[in-house]
Amino acid sequence: MDFEKLDVWKRSARLSANLYLHFADSRDFGFKDQITRSGLSVPSNIAEGMARPTVNDRVRFLYIAKGSCAELRTQIYIGMEIGYIEREKGQQWVAETKEIAAMLTGLIRKQPAFEPG
């Protein structure tokens, strides 16, 4: 399946773009780099996983995407705490990361011959 057709990829790519736009003018380069990199990692690993030839490889990259999603959610919480992200926007992003993670779990479970460990 082409990753571009997956709603989870579309949503995570949109979230990543929104993060880049939100932090475009940020002068805290360390935080900006970290949050945009974790956001970019989610759709990138979905794409890479879906292009892999074996189910095990595909699932491995989907799990990496899920881990990056949790990392991103943590950084959003911290961004709200330190005033870099407005509460309402941050809560929307947290909800989106939770939905993306749930979608990734569903996609992992749909992989042929995959048995959760």
N, CA, C and O atoms as CSV, one atom per row, in Angstrom:
chain,resi,resn,atom,element,x,y,z
A,1,MET,N,N,0.842,-1.187,0.000
A,1,MET,CA,C,0.000,0.000,0.000
A,1,MET,C,C,0.885,1.248,0.000
A,1,MET,O,O,1.897,1.305,0.699
A,2,ASP,N,N,0.496,2.227,-0.779
A,2,ASP,CA,C,1.217,3.494,-0.829
A,2,ASP,C,C,0.968,4.267,0.460
A,2,ASP,O,O,-0.179,4.460,0.863
A,3,PHE,N,N,2.026,4.702,1.093
A,3,PHE,CA,C,1.882,5.408,2.364
A,3,PHE,C,C,1.067,6.695,2.212
A,3,PHE,O,O,0.393,7.119,3.150
A,4,GLU,N,N,1.131,7.318,1.024
A,4,GLU,CA,C,0.398,8.570,0.789
A,4,GLU,C,C,-1.116,8.405,0.927
A,4,GLU,O,O,-1.833,9.383,1.139
A,5,LYS,N,N,-1.594,7.181,0.807
A,5,LYS,CA,C,-3.032,6.917,0.911
A,5,LYS,C,C,-3.488,6.706,2.350
A,5,LYS,O,O,-4.688,6.675,2.622
A,6,LEU,N,N,-2.545,6.563,3.265
A,6,LEU,CA,C,-2.888,6.279,4.661
A,6,LEU,C,C,-3.278,7.561,5.400
A,6,LEU,O,O,-2.542,8.547,5.386
A,7,ASP,N,N,-4.442,7.529,6.042
A,7,ASP,CA,C,-4.875,8.685,6.827
A,7,ASP,C,C,-3.895,9.005,7.946
A,7,ASP,O,O,-3.677,10.175,8.262
A,8,VAL,N,N,-3.302,7.979,8.548
A,8,VAL,CA,C,-2.354,8.210,9.639
A,8,VAL,C,C,-1.124,8.959,9.127
A,8,VAL,O,O,-0.576,9.799,9.842
A,9,TRP,N,N,-0.691,8.673,7.924
A,9,TRP,CA,C,0.437,9.396,7.352
A,9,TRP,C,C,0.037,10.834,7.047
A,9,TRP,O,O,0.780,11.766,7.356
A,10,LYS,N,N,-1.135,11.019,6.443
A,10,LYS,CA,C,-1.613,12.371,6.112
A,10,LYS,C,C,-1.725,13.234,7.359
A,10,LYS,O,O,-1.282,14.382,7.367
A,11,ARG,N,N,-2.315,12.684,8.408
A,11,ARG,CA,C,-2.505,13.449,9.641
A,11,ARG,C,C,-1.178,13.761,10.315
A,11,ARG,O,O,-0.979,14.874,10.803
A,12,SER,N,N,-0.275,12.803,10.349
A,12,SER,CA,C,1.012,13.054,11.000
A,12,SER,C,C,1.861,14.032,10.181
A,12,SER,O,O,2.596,14.836,10.755
A,13,ALA,N,N,1.769,13.974,8.868
A,13,ALA,CA,C,2.497,14.932,8.027
A,13,ALA,C,C,1.942,16.343,8.222
A,13,ALA,O,O,2.700,17.312,8.271
A,14,ARG,N,N,0.630,16.453,8.332
A,14,ARG,CA,C,-0.003,17.759,8.569
A,14,ARG,C,C,0.422,18.314,9.926
A,14,ARG,O,O,0.724,19.502,10.046
A,15,LEU,N,N,0.446,17.454,10.952
A,15,LEU,CA,C,0.876,17.887,12.283
A,15,LEU,C,C,2.329,18.351,12.233
A,15,LEU,O,O,2.670,19.376,12.824
A,16,SER,N,N,3.170,17.626,11.551
A,16,SER,CA,C,4.576,18.016,11.430
A,16,SER,C,C,4.700,19.390,10.769
A,16,SER,O,O,5.460,20.237,11.237
A,17,ALA,N,N,3.966,19.610,9.697
A,17,ALA,CA,C,4.002,20.910,9.021
A,17,ALA,C,C,3.524,22.023,9.955
A,17,ALA,O,O,4.094,23.113,9.964
A,18,ASN,N,N,2.483,21.752,10.738
A,18,ASN,CA,C,1.975,22.746,11.682
A,18,ASN,C,C,3.013,23.089,12.747
A,18,ASN,O,O,3.128,24.244,13.156
A,19,LEU,N,N,3.764,22.090,13.192
A,19,LEU,CA,C,4.820,22.337,14.174
A,19,LEU,C,C,5.901,23.251,13.581
A,19,LEU,O,O,6.349,24.195,14.232
A,20,TYR,N,N,6.309,22.964,12.352
A,20,TYR,CA,C,7.317,23.804,11.702
A,20,TYR,C,C,6.825,25.244,11.577
A,20,TYR,O,O,7.575,26.186,11.835
A,21,LEU,N,N,5.569,25.410,11.184
A,21,LEU,CA,C,5.020,26.765,11.051
A,21,LEU,C,C,4.944,27.471,12.401
A,21,LEU,O,O,5.276,28.652,12.510
A,22,HIS,N,N,4.506,26.744,13.429
A,22,HIS,CA,C,4.364,27.333,14.765
A,22,HIS,C,C,5.708,27.813,15.314
A,22,HIS,O,O,5.788,28.876,15.929
A,23,PHE,N,N,6.756,27.029,15.090
A,23,PHE,CA,C,8.062,27.346,15.662
A,23,PHE,C,C,9.006,28.060,14.690
A,23,PHE,O,O,10.197,28.192,14.971
A,24,ALA,N,N,8.487,28.517,13.560
A,24,ALA,CA,C,9.325,29.145,12.541
A,24,ALA,C,C,10.136,30.313,13.090
A,24,ALA,O,O,11.293,30.497,12.710
A,25,ASP,N,N,9.552,31.085,13.961
A,25,ASP,CA,C,10.238,32.271,14.483
A,25,ASP,C,C,10.858,32.063,15.862
A,25,ASP,O,O,11.373,33.007,16.459
A,26,SER,N,N,10.811,30.848,16.363
A,26,SER,CA,C,11.356,30.568,17.693
A,26,SER,C,C,12.873,30.741,17.691
A,26,SER,O,O,13.570,30.317,16.769
A,27,ARG,N,N,13.357,31.375,18.749
A,27,ARG,CA,C,14.798,31.570,18.885
A,27,ARG,C,C,15.429,30.513,19.793
A,27,ARG,O,O,16.648,30.475,19.961
A,28,ASP,N,N,14.585,29.655,20.377
A,28,ASP,CA,C,15.109,28.548,21.185
A,28,ASP,C,C,15.373,27.390,20.226
A,28,ASP,O,O,14.537,26.507,20.036
A,29,PHE,N,N,16.546,27.424,19.638
A,29,PHE,CA,C,16.860,26.485,18.561
A,29,PHE,C,C,16.911,25.040,19.036
A,29,PHE,O,O,16.590,24.131,18.271
A,30,GLY,N,N,17.307,24.812,20.283
A,30,GLY,CA,C,17.353,23.450,20.815
A,30,GLY,C,C,15.965,22.845,20.904
A,30,GLY,O,O,15.739,21.732,20.429
A,31,PHE,N,N,15.037,23.570,21.508
A,31,PHE,CA,C,13.671,23.064,21.645
A,31,PHE,C,C,13.008,22.952,20.280
A,31,PHE,O,O,12.361,21.950,19.973
A,32,LYS,N,N,13.170,23.976,19.472
A,32,LYS,CA,C,12.586,23.997,18.126
A,32,LYS,C,C,13.066,22.795,17.310
A,32,LYS,O,O,12.272,22.122,16.654
A,33,ASP,N,N,14.370,22.539,17.361
A,33,ASP,CA,C,14.939,21.415,16.621
A,33,ASP,C,C,14.374,20.088,17.128
A,33,ASP,O,O,14.004,19.223,16.334
A,34,GLN,N,N,14.310,19.931,18.435
A,34,GLN,CA,C,13.861,18.666,19.017
A,34,GLN,C,C,12.398,18.373,18.682
A,34,GLN,O,O,12.069,17.262,18.267
A,35,ILE,N,N,11.523,19.358,18.859
A,35,ILE,CA,C,10.090,19.107,18.640
A,35,ILE,C,C,9.774,18.945,17.157
A,35,ILE,O,O,8.917,18.141,16.791
A,36,THR,N,N,10.455,19.697,16.307
A,36,THR,CA,C,10.178,19.533,14.873
A,36,THR,C,C,10.756,18.211,14.355
A,36,THR,O,O,10.183,17.592,13.458
A,37,ARG,N,N,11.881,17.784,14.916
A,37,ARG,CA,C,12.468,16.501,14.487
A,37,ARG,C,C,11.604,15.320,14.920
A,37,ARG,O,O,11.403,14.387,14.142
A,38,SER,N,N,11.094,15.349,16.141
A,38,SER,CA,C,10.239,14.234,16.568
A,38,SER,C,C,8.937,14.237,15.769
A,38,SER,O,O,8.419,13.177,15.417
A,39,GLY,N,N,8.407,15.432,15.482
A,39,GLY,CA,C,7.205,15.514,14.654
A,39,GLY,C,C,7.436,14.998,13.249
A,39,GLY,O,O,6.584,14.304,12.694
A,40,LEU,N,N,8.577,15.327,12.670
A,40,LEU,CA,C,8.927,14.878,11.324
A,40,LEU,C,C,9.182,13.375,11.277
A,40,LEU,O,O,8.962,12.729,10.252
A,41,SER,N,N,9.643,12.831,12.388
A,41,SER,CA,C,9.969,11.404,12.460
A,41,SER,C,C,8.731,10.513,12.301
A,41,SER,O,O,8.833,9.399,11.789
A,42,VAL,N,N,7.574,10.997,12.735
A,42,VAL,CA,C,6.370,10.154,12.685
A,42,VAL,C,C,5.993,9.819,11.243
A,42,VAL,O,O,5.992,8.639,10.892
A,43,PRO,N,N,5.671,10.800,10.386
A,43,PRO,CA,C,5.311,10.431,9.009
A,43,PRO,C,C,6.479,9.825,8.228
A,43,PRO,O,O,6.269,8.993,7.345
A,44,SER,N,N,7.705,10.236,8.551
A,44,SER,CA,C,8.867,9.694,7.843
A,44,SER,C,C,9.026,8.204,8.099
A,44,SER,O,O,9.313,7.446,7.173
A,45,ASN,N,N,8.843,7.777,9.339
A,45,ASN,CA,C,8.963,6.351,9.656
A,45,ASN,C,C,7.777,5.551,9.145
A,45,ASN,O,O,7.930,4.377,8.807
A,46,ILE,N,N,6.604,6.157,9.081
A,46,ILE,CA,C,5.463,5.474,8.455
A,46,ILE,C,C,5.793,5.210,6.987
A,46,ILE,O,O,5.609,4.101,6.486
A,47,ALA,N,N,6.280,6.244,6.309
A,47,ALA,CA,C,6.626,6.106,4.890
A,47,ALA,C,C,7.705,5.042,4.690
A,47,ALA,O,O,7.586,4.178,3.821
A,48,GLU,N,N,8.756,5.117,5.504
A,48,GLU,CA,C,9.835,4.151,5.352
A,48,GLU,C,C,9.345,2.734,5.641
A,48,GLU,O,O,9.685,1.797,4.919
A,49,GLY,N,N,8.552,2.582,6.689
A,49,GLY,CA,C,8.040,1.255,7.030
A,49,GLY,C,C,7.174,0.662,5.936
A,49,GLY,O,O,7.296,-0.519,5.613
A,50,MET,N,N,6.311,1.467,5.374
A,50,MET,CA,C,5.405,0.951,4.347
A,50,MET,C,C,6.136,0.604,3.057
A,50,MET,O,O,5.613,-0.134,2.223
A,51,ALA,N,N,7.350,1.140,2.893
A,51,ALA,CA,C,8.152,0.824,1.707
A,51,ALA,C,C,9.036,-0.397,1.911
A,51,ALA,O,O,9.681,-0.858,0.969
A,52,ARG,N,N,9.073,-0.921,3.118
A,52,ARG,CA,C,9.918,-2.081,3.417
A,52,ARG,C,C,9.316,-3.364,2.853
A,52,ARG,O,O,8.094,-3.500,2.792
A,53,PRO,N,N,10.168,-4.308,2.437
A,53,PRO,CA,C,9.666,-5.510,1.776
A,53,PRO,C,C,9.102,-6.573,2.720
A,53,PRO,O,O,8.318,-7.421,2.293
A,54,THR,N,N,9.488,-6.538,3.991
A,54,THR,CA,C,9.010,-7.586,4.893
A,54,THR,C,C,8.095,-7.015,5.967
A,54,THR,O,O,8.204,-5.845,6.334
A,55,VAL,N,N,7.209,-7.841,6.455
A,55,VAL,CA,C,6.277,-7.432,7.512
A,55,VAL,C,C,7.046,-7.019,8.765
A,55,VAL,O,O,6.712,-6.017,9.397
A,56,ASN,N,N,8.077,-7.788,9.127
A,56,ASN,CA,C,8.849,-7.456,10.323
A,56,ASN,C,C,9.473,-6.066,10.227
A,56,ASN,O,O,9.429,-5.297,11.187
A,57,ASP,N,N,10.054,-5.744,9.070
A,57,ASP,CA,C,10.618,-4.407,8.873
A,57,ASP,C,C,9.539,-3.340,8.949
A,57,ASP,O,O,9.713,-2.306,9.594
A,58,ARG,N,N,8.426,-3.604,8.283
A,58,ARG,CA,C,7.326,-2.638,8.272
A,58,ARG,C,C,6.865,-2.349,9.693
A,58,ARG,O,O,6.724,-1.190,10.084
A,59,VAL,N,N,6.635,-3.395,10.456
A,59,VAL,CA,C,6.153,-3.244,11.829
A,59,VAL,C,C,7.184,-2.526,12.689
A,59,VAL,O,O,6.828,-1.702,13.531
A,60,ARG,N,N,8.446,-2.833,12.482
A,60,ARG,CA,C,9.513,-2.173,13.250
A,60,ARG,C,C,9.460,-0.662,13.052
A,60,ARG,O,O,9.541,0.090,14.023
A,61,PHE,N,N,9.327,-0.214,11.819
A,61,PHE,CA,C,9.285,1.220,11.549
A,61,PHE,C,C,7.986,1.856,12.038
A,61,PHE,O,O,7.981,3.016,12.451
A,62,LEU,N,N,6.903,1.117,11.994
A,62,LEU,CA,C,5.646,1.648,12.535
A,62,LEU,C,C,5.741,1.831,14.048
A,62,LEU,O,O,5.189,2.785,14.597
A,63,TYR,N,N,6.438,0.919,14.719
A,63,TYR,CA,C,6.677,1.085,16.150
A,63,TYR,C,C,7.593,2.278,16.432
A,63,TYR,O,O,7.399,2.988,17.420
A,64,ILE,N,N,8.569,2.497,15.587
A,64,ILE,CA,C,9.436,3.670,15.741
A,64,ILE,C,C,8.595,4.936,15.603
A,64,ILE,O,O,8.760,5.883,16.372
A,65,ALA,N,N,7.691,4.950,14.617
A,65,ALA,CA,C,6.796,6.103,14.438
A,65,ALA,C,C,5.945,6.322,15.686
A,65,ALA,O,O,5.732,7.457,16.110
A,66,LYS,N,N,5.465,5.232,16.265
A,66,LYS,CA,C,4.648,5.334,17.478
A,66,LYS,C,C,5.478,5.885,18.640
A,66,LYS,O,O,4.988,6.699,19.423
A,67,GLY,N,N,6.719,5.448,18.750
A,67,GLY,CA,C,7.611,5.974,19.781
A,67,GLY,C,C,7.886,7.456,19.582
A,67,GLY,O,O,7.911,8.217,20.550
A,68,SER,N,N,8.092,7.871,18.348
A,68,SER,CA,C,8.311,9.290,18.056
A,68,SER,C,C,7.072,10.110,18.393
A,68,SER,O,O,7.176,11.263,18.811
A,69,CYS,N,N,5.918,9.517,18.212
A,69,CYS,CA,C,4.660,10.184,18.547
A,69,CYS,C,C,4.582,10.437,20.062
A,69,CYS,O,O,4.135,11.500,20.493
A,70,ALA,N,N,5.015,9.468,20.856
A,70,ALA,CA,C,5.034,9.637,22.312
A,70,ALA,C,C,6.072,10.690,22.708
A,70,ALA,O,O,5.834,11.500,23.604
A,71,GLU,N,N,7.212,10.671,22.039
A,71,GLU,CA,C,8.248,11.680,22.289
A,71,GLU,C,C,7.699,13.077,21.990
A,71,GLU,O,O,7.891,14.011,22.769
A,72,LEU,N,N,7.018,13.204,20.858
A,72,LEU,CA,C,6.420,14.477,20.475
A,72,LEU,C,C,5.398,14.942,21.507
A,72,LEU,O,O,5.379,16.114,21.883
A,73,ARG,N,N,4.559,14.033,21.958
A,73,ARG,CA,C,3.542,14.391,22.943
A,73,ARG,C,C,4.196,14.931,24.221
A,73,ARG,O,O,3.715,15.903,24.805
A,74,THR,N,N,5.281,14.304,24.647
A,74,THR,CA,C,6.027,14.770,25.822
A,74,THR,C,C,6.533,16.192,25.601
A,74,THR,O,O,6.423,17.037,26.490
A,75,GLN,N,N,7.078,16.456,24.436
A,75,GLN,CA,C,7.611,17.780,24.138
A,75,GLN,C,C,6.500,18.829,24.055
A,75,GLN,O,O,6.717,19.991,24.400
A,76,ILE,N,N,5.329,18.430,23.605
A,76,ILE,CA,C,4.186,19.350,23.580
A,76,ILE,C,C,3.797,19.719,25.012
A,76,ILE,O,O,3.564,20.890,25.314
A,77,TYR,N,N,3.726,18.711,25.896
A,77,TYR,CA,C,3.422,18.996,27.301
A,77,TYR,C,C,4.433,19.982,27.889
A,77,TYR,O,O,4.059,20.938,28.568
A,78,ILE,N,N,5.705,19.740,27.622
A,78,ILE,CA,C,6.748,20.622,28.142
A,78,ILE,C,C,6.622,22.013,27.524
A,78,ILE,O,O,6.758,23.022,28.217
A,79,GLY,N,N,6.364,22.061,26.225
A,79,GLY,CA,C,6.169,23.346,25.546
A,79,GLY,C,C,5.032,24.156,26.147
A,79,GLY,O,O,5.120,25.381,26.237
A,80,MET,N,N,3.967,23.483,26.558
A,80,MET,CA,C,2.859,24.190,27.219
A,80,MET,C,C,3.311,24.704,28.585
A,80,MET,O,O,2.996,25.831,28.965
A,81,GLU,N,N,4.038,23.884,29.307
A,81,GLU,CA,C,4.494,24.267,30.657
A,81,GLU,C,C,5.400,25.492,30.635
A,81,GLU,O,O,5.331,26.329,31.536
A,82,ILE,N,N,6.233,25.604,29.632
A,82,ILE,CA,C,7.184,26.711,29.595
A,82,ILE,C,C,6.685,27.896,28.768
A,82,ILE,O,O,7.406,28.875,28.574
A,83,GLY,N,N,5.448,27.798,28.285
A,83,GLY,CA,C,4.835,28.925,27.590
A,83,GLY,C,C,5.160,29.042,26.112
A,83,GLY,O,O,4.881,30.077,25.506
A,84,TYR,N,N,5.740,28.014,25.517
A,84,TYR,CA,C,6.044,28.048,24.085
A,84,TYR,C,C,4.832,27.667,23.240
A,84,TYR,O,O,4.746,28.022,22.065
A,85,ILE,N,N,3.901,26.943,23.849
A,85,ILE,CA,C,2.707,26.480,23.137
A,85,ILE,C,C,1.489,26.887,23.960
A,85,ILE,O,O,1.405,26.568,25.146
A,86,GLU,N,N,0.559,27.581,23.345
A,86,GLU,CA,C,-0.673,27.971,24.012
A,86,GLU,C,C,-1.435,26.710,24.423
A,86,GLU,O,O,-1.442,25.716,23.696
A,87,ARG,N,N,-2.072,26.760,25.584
A,87,ARG,CA,C,-2.768,25.575,26.135
A,87,ARG,C,C,-3.742,24.957,25.148
A,87,ARG,O,O,-3.724,23.746,24.929
A,88,GLU,N,N,-4.589,25.782,24.553
A,88,GLU,CA,C,-5.605,25.246,23.638
A,88,GLU,C,C,-4.964,24.532,22.449
A,88,GLU,O,O,-5.372,23.430,22.083
A,89,LYS,N,N,-3.968,25.162,21.858
A,89,LYS,CA,C,-3.256,24.555,20.723
A,89,LYS,C,C,-2.550,23.273,21.181
A,89,LYS,O,O,-2.601,22.254,20.492
A,90,GLY,N,N,-1.897,23.326,22.334
A,90,GLY,CA,C,-1.195,22.162,22.851
A,90,GLY,C,C,-2.127,21.001,23.114
A,90,GLY,O,O,-1.801,19.854,22.806
A,91,GLN,N,N,-3.289,21.291,23.683
A,91,GLN,CA,C,-4.264,20.225,23.951
A,91,GLN,C,C,-4.770,19.607,22.657
A,91,GLN,O,O,-5.016,18.402,22.602
A,92,GLN,N,N,-4.928,20.426,21.607
A,92,GLN,CA,C,-5.319,19.892,20.294
A,92,GLN,C,C,-4.227,18.961,19.764
A,92,GLN,O,O,-4.512,17.881,19.247
A,93,TRP,N,N,-2.983,19.396,19.901
A,93,TRP,CA,C,-1.870,18.581,19.409
A,93,TRP,C,C,-1.716,17.306,20.218
A,93,TRP,O,O,-1.417,16.252,19.657
A,94,VAL,N,N,-1.915,17.384,21.530
A,94,VAL,CA,C,-1.848,16.176,22.363
A,94,VAL,C,C,-2.911,15.185,21.912
A,94,VAL,O,O,-2.632,13.998,21.744
A,95,ALA,N,N,-4.138,15.680,21.716
A,95,ALA,CA,C,-5.229,14.806,21.258
A,95,ALA,C,C,-4.888,14.189,19.906
A,95,ALA,O,O,-5.154,13.009,19.675
A,96,GLU,N,N,-4.307,14.974,19.023
A,96,GLU,CA,C,-3.948,14.465,17.692
A,96,GLU,C,C,-2.873,13.383,17.806
A,96,GLU,O,O,-2.948,12.370,17.111
A,97,THR,N,N,-1.876,13.582,18.672
A,97,THR,CA,C,-0.846,12.553,18.827
A,97,THR,C,C,-1.428,11.267,19.404
A,97,THR,O,O,-0.986,10.176,19.044
A,98,LYS,N,N,-2.400,11.379,20.282
A,98,LYS,CA,C,-3.043,10.182,20.835
A,98,LYS,C,C,-3.821,9.436,19.749
A,98,LYS,O,O,-3.790,8.207,19.688
A,99,GLU,N,N,-4.512,10.184,18.901
A,99,GLU,CA,C,-5.260,9.542,17.810
A,99,GLU,C,C,-4.319,8.918,16.796
A,99,GLU,O,O,-4.585,7.824,16.297
A,100,ILE,N,N,-3.225,9.593,16.483
A,100,ILE,CA,C,-2.241,9.044,15.544
A,100,ILE,C,C,-1.637,7.764,16.116
A,100,ILE,O,O,-1.465,6.785,15.390
A,101,ALA,N,N,-1.315,7.762,17.402
A,101,ALA,CA,C,-0.756,6.558,18.036
A,101,ALA,C,C,-1.753,5.401,17.968
A,101,ALA,O,O,-1.367,4.264,17.700
A,102,ALA,N,N,-3.022,5.687,18.209
A,102,ALA,CA,C,-4.052,4.644,18.123
A,102,ALA,C,C,-4.184,4.129,16.693
A,102,ALA,O,O,-4.364,2.931,16.478
A,103,MET,N,N,-4.094,5.024,15.724
A,103,MET,CA,C,-4.155,4.612,14.318
A,103,MET,C,C,-2.955,3.741,13.964
A,103,MET,O,O,-3.089,2.773,13.216
A,104,LEU,N,N,-1.787,4.078,14.496
A,104,LEU,CA,C,-0.595,3.261,14.251
A,104,LEU,C,C,-0.756,1.874,14.853
A,104,LEU,O,O,-0.371,0.883,14.232
A,105,THR,N,N,-1.317,1.792,16.048
A,105,THR,CA,C,-1.581,0.486,16.658
A,105,THR,C,C,-2.496,-0.339,15.758
A,105,THR,O,O,-2.251,-1.527,15.545
A,106,GLY,N,N,-3.533,0.275,15.237
A,106,GLY,CA,C,-4.443,-0.427,14.324
A,106,GLY,C,C,-3.737,-0.883,13.058
A,106,GLY,O,O,-3.967,-1.995,12.583
A,107,LEU,N,N,-2.882,-0.030,12.509
A,107,LEU,CA,C,-2.152,-0.382,11.293
A,107,LEU,C,C,-1.179,-1.535,11.561
A,107,LEU,O,O,-1.026,-2.430,10.731
A,108,ILE,N,N,-0.530,-1.506,12.714
A,108,ILE,CA,C,0.377,-2.594,13.083
A,108,ILE,C,C,-0.388,-3.909,13.182
A,108,ILE,O,O,0.078,-4.938,12.692
A,109,ARG,N,N,-1.536,-3.879,13.801
A,109,ARG,CA,C,-2.340,-5.099,13.983
A,109,ARG,C,C,-2.878,-5.641,12.670
A,109,ARG,O,O,-3.177,-6.831,12.569
A,110,LYS,N,N,-3.006,-4.791,11.672
A,110,LYS,CA,C,-3.520,-5.224,10.360
A,110,LYS,C,C,-2.447,-5.867,9.477
A,110,LYS,O,O,-2.754,-6.433,8.428
A,111,GLN,N,N,-1.211,-5.778,9.902
A,111,GLN,CA,C,-0.142,-6.351,9.073
A,111,GLN,C,C,-0.272,-7.863,9.032
A,111,GLN,O,O,-0.519,-8.489,10.063
A,112,PRO,N,N,-0.107,-8.460,7.851
A,112,PRO,CA,C,-0.267,-9.908,7.721
A,112,PRO,C,C,0.748,-10.672,8.579
A,112,PRO,O,O,1.925,-10.319,8.650
A,113,ALA,N,N,0.264,-11.695,9.207
A,113,ALA,CA,C,1.092,-12.593,10.002
A,113,ALA,C,C,1.764,-11.912,11.193
A,113,ALA,O,O,2.747,-12.419,11.734
A,114,PHE,N,N,1.232,-10.766,11.592
A,114,PHE,CA,C,1.800,-10.094,12.764
A,114,PHE,C,C,1.100,-10.593,14.007
A,114,PHE,O,O,-0.128,-10.581,14.096
A,115,GLU,N,N,1.897,-11.031,14.963
A,115,GLU,CA,C,1.359,-11.472,16.255
A,115,GLU,C,C,1.991,-10.618,17.340
A,115,GLU,O,O,3.199,-10.688,17.564
A,116,PRO,N,N,1.169,-9.799,18.023
A,116,PRO,CA,C,1.732,-8.939,19.076
A,116,PRO,C,C,2.436,-9.752,20.135
A,116,PRO,O,O,1.975,-10.828,20.516
A,117,GLY,N,N,3.570,-9.227,20.618
A,117,GLY,CA,C,4.363,-9.951,21.598
A,117,GLY,C,C,4.123,-9.523,23.001
A,117,GLY,O,O,4.734,-10.061,23.924
